[in-house]
Amino acid sequence: MAMMIPVPQRNVIVWIILSIVTFGLAGIIYMIINFSDLEKFARQVQQRSNVVINVPTGILVLIPIVNIWMLMQKYDILNLLLNASGLQIHDRVMSGLMILIMMFIPFIGWLVLLIQFFKWQGLMNQASIMLMSGN
């Protein structure tokens, strides 16, 4: 069995502050990094359960309109990976379609998106640690 590549533990608050300071540039970089992390997590799940889930390349985030689709994919892929991993994590993030709908609801929808943003990173961190420890 090949060695698992750990998914780095990321601090969402730091990335949000960096995104504000850099007028959104760090946010774009963070999305690209998220897809790299998803790819690493997908390899971990594949080694554990032989389930192959393709993760699109994060650089597609730079293409207007496609980035909305990529945001939806980010949440759907994590849910698929969590289901395929067999881990006893019962929490899930919203579906990509619900994320899309929330983008167009001012204030309340954006607050929900922010909460899901934190939840996505937390679930990714938790699941990766559990897979690396063999649970």
Phi and psi in degrees as a GROMACS rama.xvg file:
@    title "Ramachandran Plot"
@    xaxis  label "Phi"
@    yaxis  label "Psi"
@TYPE xy
-68.9624  154.427  ALA-2
-70.402  136.371  MET-3
-76.3792  138.153  MET-4
-93.1578  119.274  ILE-5
-68.6722  147.062  PRO-6
-85.4474  124.064  VAL-7
-61.0212  143.894  PRO-8
-81.7751  118.842  GLN-9
-107.581  143.447  ARG-10
-97.7928  108.379  ASN-11
-63.3035  -38.3437  VAL-12
-61.3978  -42.4064  ILE-13
-60.8801  -43.2076  VAL-14
-68.3238  -33.8242  TRP-15
-67.4704  -43.6128  ILE-16
-62.6069  -45.023  ILE-17
-60.7951  -37.8636  LEU-18
-64.8782  -38.6936  SER-19
-68.3767  -45.6265  ILE-20
-64.4708  -36.4727  VAL-21
-96.0269  13.7392  THR-22
56.4643  40.7799  PHE-23
97.7587  -14.9617  GLY-24
-61.6673  -43.3803  LEU-25
-64.952  -31.3502  ALA-26
-63.8673  -40.2042  GLY-27
-65.9856  -43.9599  ILE-28
-61.7105  -40.8239  ILE-29
-62.3542  -39.958  TYR-30
-62.9854  -41.5143  MET-31
-63.0764  -42.77  ILE-32
-63.438  -38.5668  ILE-33
-57.0049  -41.3304  ASN-34
-70.3796  -31.7595  PHE-35
-65.0539  -42.5018  SER-36
-63.6275  -40.5287  ASP-37
-61.3308  -39.4218  LEU-38
-62.9511  -43.6971  GLU-39
-62.7839  -43.0905  LYS-40
-65.3349  -38.247  PHE-41
-62.0222  -38.398  ALA-42
-66.2134  -38.0149  ARG-43
-61.7367  -46.0757  GLN-44
-63.9249  -40.9261  VAL-45
-62.2473  -40.5315  GLN-46
-65.7786  -31.5419  GLN-47
-82.7724  -39.914  ARG-48
-124.986  2.20616  SER-49
58.5734  25.1954  ASN-50
-98.5247  127.612  VAL-51
-104.095  120.91  VAL-52
-124.908  118.434  ILE-53
-77.921  135.414  ASN-54
-112.704  123.781  VAL-55
-65.1889  155.009  PRO-56
-69.3723  137.686  THR-57
-66.7848  -19.9427  GLY-58
-64.9017  -18.8915  ILE-59
-64.0671  -16.0835  LEU-60
-60.562  -24.5137  VAL-61
-74.3295  -15.3021  LEU-62
-89.4599  121.26  ILE-63
-56.2355  149.364  PRO-64
72.8125  -45.3985  ILE-65
-63.3839  -32.5934  VAL-66
-63.8314  -28.9571  ASN-67
-68.0715  -44.0494  ILE-68
-61.1915  -40.2923  TRP-69
-63.9866  -39.6466  MET-70
-61.5068  -42.841  LEU-71
-63.1928  -42.4762  MET-72
-63.0686  -36.8686  GLN-73
-54.8204  -44.5168  LYS-74
-76.1739  -41.4083  TYR-75
-65.0425  -40.9726  ASP-76
-65.1458  -41.8522  ILE-77
-61.2669  -42.7513  LEU-78
-61.9876  -41.8572  ASN-79
-61.617  -44.1718  LEU-80
-65.269  -40.2845  LEU-81
-63.7466  -40.3158  LEU-82
-65.9148  -41.448  ASN-83
-74.2761  -23.2528  ALA-84
-70.7152  -24.8279  SER-85
77.6989  6.53069  GLY-86
-72.4527  151.756  LEU-87
-86.3846  59.7912  GLN-88
-111.851  113.849  ILE-89
-94.1003  -10.1569  HIS-90
-83.7334  146.123  ASP-91
-139.212  159.926  ARG-92
-89.5811  167.136  VAL-93
-61.2997  158.486  MET-94
-71.3334  160.725  SER-95
-59.8341  -36.5675  GLY-96
-64.7202  -42.1787  LEU-97
-65.4171  -36.514  MET-98
-61.175  -43.8146  ILE-99
-60.3791  -45.2633  LEU-100
-62.6917  -42.3819  ILE-101
-64.2368  -27.8114  MET-102
-61.5124  -27.4293  MET-103
-100.126  8.58565  PHE-104
-107.816  105.513  ILE-105
-58.601  144.6  PRO-106
64.0486  -67.6195  PHE-107
-64.5296  -46.9666  ILE-108
-61.6133  -39.8228  GLY-109
-68.3374  -34.911  TRP-110
-65.3367  -42.7394  LEU-111
-61.008  -42.0492  VAL-112
-61.4649  -41.3796  LEU-113
-62.9227  -43.1611  LEU-114
-62.3744  -43.4055  ILE-115
-65.4397  -33.0015  GLN-116
-60.9065  -47.7262  PHE-117
-64.6021  -42.0344  PHE-118
-64.1618  -40.5922  LYS-119
-57.3323  -50.9799  TRP-120
-65.346  -39.1653  GLN-121
-63.3138  -44.3537  GLY-122
-65.1293  -39.9669  LEU-123
-61.1062  -46.1041  MET-124
-62.3473  -47.7815  ASN-125
-62.6765  -46.7427  GLN-126
-65.7911  -40.0145  ALA-127
-63.9442  -42.3874  SER-128
-63.2105  -42.7384  ILE-129
-63.7349  -40.1158  MET-130
-67.6805  -39.7871  LEU-131
-66.476  -32.9976  MET-132
-83.6311  -8.42854  SER-133
88.1511  11.8063  GLY-134
